[in-house]
Amino acid sequence: MFDTLGLICMVWWCMMLFHSLHAVIQCIESEAQESHITNVKMNWEKMELSWESSRNFSNYECTIMGKDMEGIQKEVNSPLCRFPLEQYLPLHEGVDFSIEVPNTNISKSCTFIPGGMNGSAIENFSCVIYNVSLMNCTWQAGRGAPGDTQYFLYWQNSRHNGDAVECELYIKDETGRNTGCRFQNVKIDTERAYFLVNGSSNDSLIQFYDEYIQLYEIEILTPPLNVAVNCTRDSAGCIITWQPPLTSHVENVKCFQYEISIQNKDEPTEEKKYPRVRNNIYEMQNYNEKKKYILKIRARGKNCLLSSNWGEWSEPIEFGLGTISVTLLQYCLFKRYCSFKSISSIPQPRDKFNVSTDEDNQTEYIHVIINSCTEEITTVEETT
C-alpha cells in the first residue's frame, strides 16, 4: 500500500551542502496493515538514512541505489543506516533507497526525485584545471529553461575540506546569463570535488545538476621545465635533459611519463616522436650535424594521482648546426685571446676538469670543440 492516505509526495527543501534544492520523496509501503516505518530522512552530506519505527525491531536491512551503480545493502540494529561516503552519489539522476525488517513483511521503499521543470537543468557541464592552480567550469543552459533563468554554481573541494562556496567570478553570455565560472588558487585533493549548479526563474522551478569530479583527472599538465640539449659532432649524438612540470600535489619525479618530438627544421614533415620516456634524460641517436632540429617535450601522469592525458608542449628549442657554430665561435675567440696574452697551452679536458673514467657528454663535447679550433679556425666561417 502507499504511504499514509495513499500516495504522498513530500516536497523537500533540502538544506544540503549548498542552497535549498527542490526534490520529491515518493515512498511506497508494504501490505502490512500498520505503518511501522515513518519519518524517513536522508542526510546526503553524511550519507545517513534514518527513520522512526513504531516497534523496537532487533534488525533492519537498508539499501541505497543510484542510476548507474549497484545497490549497497547494510544490516543495522537501530533506525539509522550509514553508507560509505566514497559512493559519491549524484542526486540529479534520482536515488532509490529502502528499509526492510527481516523475516517480516514490513518494508518501505522511497525514491528521491529532483523537482523542477523538465529540461531546465544545465547541460554539458565540464571543468579543466590549468597553470597548476586555475580552473574553468562551463555549461550550457537547459533546452527547456525559461528565458529569464539564471544559474548559480557551488562547489566543495572535498567532504572534509570546509564548507561549500559559490563561484566568485562567473562567465556570462550575451544575455547576462551565467554559463561558466573561473576559479583561482585551486588545490587538488585526493578526494572527489562536488559541484552543484541550480537555477532560479520567475516562471517555474529549475532543476539542479550535480557531479563529483576527481580533480587530478581534469588537470592539463604544464610543460616540462629547463629543457636543454647538449650535442657533439661525433657519433655520440645529443643529450636532452629536462625537469618535471609543476603541480600542486605531486613531487615524485617517477610519476611522470614524457613524449619527445624532434622535427627537422628544413623538412617539417620529418618528425619523430619518442613516447613513454620515464627518466629526465634522453640520448638522441643518428644526429646529423649539418641539420637543424626543433625539440618539444610534454608530460602525463603514470601510476600516480595525475592526469593520463598528455599535457602542454614545451616551447620549441632549435638545436643542431647553429648551436655548435655559436659555441665553437665563442671558444675559438677565447682561445685567440688567451694566446695573445701568452697564456700557456690549454691542457687536455681530462686533466682540466678532473673527470672520472665515466666521462660525461659535456667533456666529449668540449674535446670536440678544442680539436676543431686547433685544426682550422676557418671552419667557424663555413658553418655559420
Secondary structure as the mmCIF struct_conf table of DSSP 4:
data_model
#
loop_
_struct_conf.conf_type_id
_struct_conf.id
_struct_conf.beg_label_comp_id
_struct_conf.beg_label_asym_id
_struct_conf.beg_label_seq_id
_struct_conf.end_label_comp_id
_struct_conf.end_label_asym_id
_struct_conf.end_label_seq_id
STRN STRN1 PHE A 2 PHE A 2
BEND BEND1 ASP A 3 GLY A 6
STRN STRN2 CYS A 9 MET A 15
BEND BEND2 LEU A 17 HIS A 19
STRN STRN3 SER A 20 GLU A 29
BEND BEND3 GLU A 31 GLU A 31
BEND BEND4 GLN A 33 GLU A 34
STRN STRN4 ILE A 37 ASN A 43
TURN_TY1_P TURN_TY1_P1 TRP A 44 MET A 47
STRN STRN5 GLU A 48 SER A 53
BEND BEND5 SER A 54 ARG A 55
BEND BEND6 SER A 58 SER A 58
STRN STRN6 TYR A 60 GLY A 66
TURN_TY1_P TURN_TY1_P2 LYS A 67 ASP A 68
BEND BEND7 MET A 69 MET A 69
STRN STRN7 ILE A 72 VAL A 76
BEND BEND8 ASN A 77 PRO A 79
STRN STRN8 LEU A 80 ARG A 82
HELX_RH_3T_P HELX_RH_3T_P1 LEU A 85 GLN A 87
BEND BEND9 LEU A 91 LEU A 91
TURN_TY1_P TURN_TY1_P3 HIS A 92 GLU A 93
STRN STRN9 VAL A 95 GLU A 100
TURN_TY1_P TURN_TY1_P4 PRO A 102 ASN A 103
BEND BEND10 THR A 104 ASN A 105
STRN STRN10 SER A 107 PRO A 114
BEND BEND11 GLY A 116 GLY A 116
STRN STRN11 MET A 117 MET A 117
TURN_TY1_P TURN_TY1_P5 ASN A 118 GLY A 119
BEND BEND12 ALA A 121 ALA A 121
STRN STRN12 GLU A 123 TYR A 130
TURN_TY1_P TURN_TY1_P6 ASN A 131 SER A 133
STRN STRN13 LEU A 134 GLN A 140
TURN_TY1_P TURN_TY1_P7 ARG A 143 GLY A 144
TURN_TY1_P TURN_TY1_P8 GLY A 147 ASP A 148
STRN STRN14 GLN A 150 GLN A 156
BEND BEND13 ASN A 157 ASN A 157
TURN_TY1_P TURN_TY1_P9 ARG A 159 HIS A 160
BEND BEND14 ASN A 161 GLY A 162
STRN STRN15 VAL A 165 GLU A 166
BEND BEND15 GLU A 168 LEU A 169
STRN STRN16 TYR A 170 LYS A 172
TURN_TY1_P TURN_TY1_P10 GLU A 174 THR A 175
BEND BEND16 GLY A 176 GLY A 176
STRN STRN17 ASN A 178 PHE A 183
BEND BEND17 ASN A 185 ASN A 185
BEND BEND18 THR A 190 GLU A 191
HELX_LH_PP_P HELX_LH_PP_P1 ARG A 192 ARG A 192
STRN STRN18 ALA A 193 SER A 200
BEND BEND19 ASN A 202 SER A 204
STRN STRN19 ILE A 206 ILE A 206
STRN STRN20 TYR A 209 ILE A 213
HELX_RH_3T_P HELX_RH_3T_P2 LEU A 215 ILE A 218
STRN STRN21 GLU A 219 GLU A 219
HELX_LH_PP_P HELX_LH_PP_P2 LEU A 221 PRO A 224
STRN STRN22 LEU A 225 CYS A 231
BEND BEND20 ARG A 233 ASP A 234
TURN_TY1_P TURN_TY1_P11 SER A 235 ALA A 236
STRN STRN23 CYS A 238 GLN A 243
HELX_LH_PP_P HELX_LH_PP_P3 PRO A 244 LEU A 246
BEND BEND21 SER A 248 HIS A 249
HELX_RH_3T_P HELX_RH_3T_P3 VAL A 253 CYS A 255
STRN STRN24 PHE A 256 ASN A 264
TURN_TY1_P TURN_TY1_P12 LYS A 265 ASP A 266
STRN STRN25 GLU A 267 VAL A 277
BEND BEND22 ASN A 279 ASN A 280
STRN STRN26 ILE A 281 MET A 284
HELX_LH_PP_P HELX_LH_PP_P4 GLN A 285 GLN A 285
BEND BEND23 ASN A 286 ASN A 286
TURN_TY1_P TURN_TY1_P13 GLU A 289 LYS A 290
BEND BEND24 LYS A 291 LYS A 291
STRN STRN27 LYS A 292 GLY A 301
BEND BEND25 ASN A 303 LEU A 306
BEND BEND26 SER A 308 ASN A 309
HELX_LH_PP_P HELX_LH_PP_P5 GLU A 312 PRO A 316
STRN STRN28 ILE A 317 GLY A 320
HELX_RH_AL_P HELX_RH_AL_P1 LEU A 321 PHE A 340
TURN_TY1_P TURN_TY1_P14 LYS A 341 SER A 342
HELX_LH_PP_P HELX_LH_PP_P6 ILE A 343 GLN A 348
HELX_RH_AL_P HELX_RH_AL_P2 PRO A 349 LYS A 352
TURN_TY1_P TURN_TY1_P15 PHE A 353 ASN A 354
BEND BEND27 THR A 357 ASP A 358
HELX_RH_AL_P HELX_RH_AL_P3 ASN A 361 GLU A 375
TURN_TY1_P TURN_TY1_P16 ILE A 377 ILE A 377
HELX_RH_AL_P HELX_RH_AL_P4 THR A 378 THR A 383
#
